[in-house]
Amino acid sequence: MLAPPEDQTMTPCPCGLKADYDDCCGRWHAGAPAPSAEALMRSRYSAYVLELEPYLLATWHASTRPANVEFEPGLKWLGLEVRRAREDGDAATVEFVARSKLAGRAFRLHETSRFVREDGRWFYVDGEMR
C-alpha cells in the first residue's frame, strides 16, 4: 500500500491574494525586488502584519524614511483591499483600505500612497489619508 502524499498545506499570504506566502510577498521579503508599486504595497502590508521592521525600512524612500517603525501592541490586521493602482514611468500611486482591530474596536486605514522606482526598485514615499 502506498503512503498518502505529505500534507502540502498552503500558508496564505497576508496581502489577500489567493497565493502561498512564499510565492507571493515572501519572495519580496527575502530580497527580490517587487515588480510593481502595487506588489510593493501589498508586501509592505504583509510586513506590517508580520512585524518585519527591516523590510519596511528598506522599502521606504530615504527622503521620508523614519528611524524606526513602531508596531501597536495587540493590533490585529484583518485584511487589505487595493482600490486602484496606477504607474506612470518611475512614479506610481496605490489607493488601498487596510482593516484592523485593536481592543475590540475596528479601524480602517484608507490611503493613497506614492511610490518611486530607483535603480529598478520601488520605494514607498508617503501617503495621503482619505
Rosetta blueprint (number, residue, H / E / L):
1 M L
2 L L
3 A L
4 P L
5 P L
6 E L
7 D L
8 Q L
9 T L
10 M L
11 T L
12 P E
13 C L
14 P L
15 C L
16 G L
17 L L
18 K L
19 A L
20 D E
21 Y H
22 D H
23 D H
24 C L
25 C H
26 G H
27 R H
28 W H
29 H H
30 A L
31 G L
32 A L
33 P L
34 A L
35 P L
36 S L
37 A H
38 E H
39 A H
40 L H
41 M H
42 R H
43 S H
44 R H
45 Y H
46 S H
47 A H
48 Y H
49 V H
50 L H
51 E L
52 L L
53 E H
54 P H
55 Y H
56 L H
57 L H
58 A H
59 T L
60 W E
61 H L
62 A L
63 S L
64 T L
65 R L
66 P L
67 A L
68 N L
69 V L
70 E L
71 F L
72 E L
73 P L
74 G L
75 L L
76 K E
77 W E
78 L E
79 G E
80 L E
81 E E
82 V E
83 R E
84 R E
85 A E
86 R E
87 E E
88 D E
89 G L
90 D L
91 A E
92 A E
93 T E
94 V E
95 E E
96 F E
97 V E
98 A E
99 R E
100 S E
101 K E
102 L E
103 A L
104 G L
105 R E
106 A E
107 F E
108 R E
109 L E
110 H E
111 E E
112 T E
113 S E
114 R E
115 F E
116 V E
117 R E
118 E E
119 D L
120 G L
121 R E
122 W E
123 F E
124 Y E
125 V E
126 D E
127 G E
128 E E
129 M E
130 R L
